[in-house]
């Protein structure tokens, strides 16, 4: 629809990109192009949200390899004025053959100056982990957070990194995750960026409910 003469469209919608994610394979195979393409968008954070793991939950070896890749990508991003991050996706919380958790491996083997983390609260809770405990376990590493709640009764022992949004997701503050405790811990450790994520089939309804709850919640 063309703008009317009395109300021209603004030169800018006033939106600013904060972060972006690319596929693991893109960064692995075409890092220079990834960094080059990110610059014009003006983002501060550049990351990925998936680690290839074709044979079930990610293995300890897979976590070691990912940590090495993240360090390389993160240091290259730093040189371009960007901060690399990994968005946790739920398959990192199953102990490996030696009993080590891939999530601990990722945290301990990555350079804290080069690699930061984005907690998707839903995906930490989905495999049965405690988001608050993980925020406080690594308080200097979590800098971004996806806010997404889980429907009461949804199974929390699933480590596949997948779920049906319409049956598992609900507006923030109405599900089984203790979001007051999560927000309190996130505030205490200095999480910098929060993103409401809604993957349901009716986001314009449920997202508004999340916004209203967040506007009034006290923690």
C-alpha positions in Angstrom: 0.0 0.0 0.0 1.4 3.3 -1.0 1.8 5.9 1.8 -0.6 8.9 1.7 0.8 12.3 1.0 -0.3 13.5 4.4 1.4 10.6 6.3 4.6 9.5 4.5 6.4 6.4 5.7 9.2 7.1 8.2 12.7 6.9 6.8 13.5 4.2 9.4 11.2 1.9 11.4 13.4 2.5 14.4 14.4 -1.2 14.7 17.9 -2.3 15.5 19.4 -5.7 15.1 21.1 -6.9 18.2 22.1 -10.5 17.4 22.0 -13.0 14.6 22.5 -16.7 14.3 24.0 -18.8 11.4 24.3 -22.5 10.9 27.2 -24.4 12.4 28.3 -25.6 9.0 28.3 -22.0 7.7 30.7 -20.8 10.3 32.8 -24.0 9.9 33.1 -23.8 6.2 32.7 -20.1 5.3 33.7 -18.1 8.4 35.1 -15.1 6.4 31.8 -14.8 4.5 29.8 -15.1 7.7 31.7 -12.3 9.4 31.6 -10.1 6.3 27.8 -10.5 5.9 27.2 -9.7 9.6 28.9 -6.3 9.5 26.3 -4.4 7.5 23.5 -5.5 9.8 25.1 -3.7 12.8 24.7 -6.6 15.1 26.7 -6.9 18.4 26.2 -10.7 18.8 26.8 -13.4 16.2 26.2 -17.0 17.1 24.9 -20.5 16.3 22.1 -22.5 17.9 22.9 -26.1 16.8 25.7 -28.5 17.0 25.5 -31.5 14.5 24.9 -34.7 16.4 23.4 -37.3 14.1 23.7 -40.3 16.4 21.5 -39.2 19.4 22.5 -36.7 22.2 25.7 -34.9 21.5 28.7 -36.9 22.7 31.6 -35.7 24.8 33.8 -35.8 21.7 31.3 -33.7 19.8 31.3 -31.2 22.7 35.2 -31.1 22.6 35.1 -30.4 18.9 32.4 -27.8 19.2 34.3 -26.0 21.9 37.4 -25.8 19.7 35.4 -24.5 16.8 33.7 -21.9 19.0 37.0 -20.6 20.2 38.2 -20.2 16.7 35.1 -18.5 15.5 34.8 -16.3 18.6 38.4 -15.0 18.3 37.8 -14.2 14.6 34.6 -12.5 15.5 36.4 -10.4 18.2 38.8 -9.1 15.5 35.7 -7.8 13.6 34.2 -6.2 16.7 31.6 -8.9 17.2 30.8 -11.2 20.1 30.3 -14.9 19.3 27.7 -16.9 21.3 26.2 -20.3 21.5 22.4 -20.7 22.0 21.7 -23.8 24.1 19.2 -26.2 22.6 18.5 -29.0 25.1 20.7 -31.8 23.8 23.8 -30.8 25.8 22.6 -32.1 29.2 23.0 -35.9 28.8 26.1 -37.3 30.5 28.6 -38.9 28.1 30.5 -42.2 28.5 32.8 -40.8 31.3 29.9 -39.1 33.0 30.8 -35.6 31.8 28.0 -33.3 30.7 28.6 -31.8 27.2 27.3 -28.5 28.6 30.1 -28.4 31.2 32.6 -29.3 28.5 31.4 -26.4 26.3 31.6 -24.0 29.2 35.0 -25.1 30.6 36.8 -25.5 27.3 35.8 -22.2 25.7 37.6 -18.9 26.1 35.3 -16.7 28.2 36.5 -13.6 26.3 35.7 -15.1 22.9 32.6 -17.2 23.6 29.4 -16.2 25.5 26.2 -18.1 25.8 22.5 -17.6 25.2 20.2 -19.5 27.5 16.9 -20.5 26.0 15.0 -21.2 29.2 12.6 -23.7 27.6 15.5 -25.7 26.2 17.3 -25.9 29.5 14.2 -27.0 31.3 13.1 -29.5 28.5 15.8 -32.1 29.4 15.2 -31.7 33.1 18.0 -29.2 33.9 17.4 -26.3 36.3 17.8 -22.9 34.5 18.4 -21.1 37.7 21.1 -23.5 38.8 22.9 -23.2 35.4 22.7 -19.4 35.5 24.4 -19.4 38.9 26.9 -22.2 38.0 28.4 -20.1 35.2 27.4 -16.5 36.2 29.9 -14.8 33.9 29.1 -16.7 30.7 25.4 -16.1 30.1 24.8 -12.8 28.4 21.6 -13.4 26.3 18.4 -15.1 27.1 15.4 -16.5 25.2 12.2 -16.3 27.2 9.8 -19.1 26.4 7.6 -21.0 28.9 6.6 -24.7 29.0 3.0 -25.9 29.3 2.1 -27.6 32.6 2.5 -31.4 32.3 5.0 -31.2 29.4 7.7 -33.9 29.8 11.1 -32.5 31.0 13.3 -35.5 30.3 13.6 -35.0 26.6 17.0 -34.2 25.2 16.3 -34.2 21.4 16.2 -30.4 21.0 12.7 -30.6 19.5 9.1 -30.0 20.6 5.7 -29.2 19.1 5.3 -25.5 20.0 1.5 -25.7 20.0 1.4 -28.5 22.6 4.4 -27.6 24.6 4.7 -23.8 24.7 2.6 -21.2 26.6 2.9 -17.5 27.3 5.7 -16.6 29.7 4.5 -16.8 33.3 1.7 -19.2 32.7 3.6 -22.5 32.4 5.6 -24.8 34.7 8.9 -22.8 34.6 9.5 -20.6 37.7 10.1 -17.5 35.7 10.3 -15.2 38.7 13.3 -17.2 40.0 14.8 -17.3 36.5 14.5 -13.5 36.0 15.9 -12.9 39.5 19.0 -15.0 38.8 19.4 -13.5 35.3 19.3 -10.0 36.8 21.7 -11.0 39.5 24.4 -12.3 37.1 24.0 -9.5 34.6 22.3 -11.0 31.5 22.3 -8.2 29.0 19.8 -9.0 26.3 16.4 -10.7 26.6 14.3 -11.9 23.7 10.7 -13.1 23.8 10.4 -16.1 21.5 7.0 -17.5 20.5 6.9 -20.4 18.0 3.2 -21.2 18.4 0.6 -20.9 15.6 -1.0 -17.8 17.2 1.9 -15.6 18.2 0.0 -12.3 18.0 -2.2 -13.6 20.8 0.2 -15.4 23.0 3.1 -13.0 22.6 0.9 -10.2 23.9 0.1 -12.3 27.0 3.8 -12.7 27.6 4.4 -9.0 27.2 1.6 -8.1 29.7 3.0 -10.6 32.3 6.5 -9.3 32.0 5.3 -5.7 32.3 3.8 -6.4 35.7 5.9 -9.2 37.2 7.9 -8.5 40.3 10.8 -10.7 41.4 
